[in-house]
Amino acid sequence: MPIVVTLDVALARRKMKARALAAEIGLSETQLSLLRSGKVRGVRFDTLARLCAALQCKPADLLDYDFDAADLERRDAEPDL
């Protein structure tokens, strides 16, 4: 998947432990670990907002995109938003 989670970089910049971040935003350490590793298929906007507030950053500081031409192909199984 071309979406890359850069949450570890943001944590390092703030010199914050993942455990402290999870407690501050009300997310389990397990869920935060899955997000950090990129093993989730999505993230809710309210969770993203809490992450950004706690880390004093913007969503672009937590997520990156590596271009993949396959992303432009239409997949009938996925609904339009």
Protein Blocks (a to p, Z undefined) as FASTA:
>chain_A
ZZdcfklmmmmmnopafklmmmmnopafklmmmmmnopafbdcfklmmmmmmmnopafkl
mpccdddfklmpccfkbccZZ
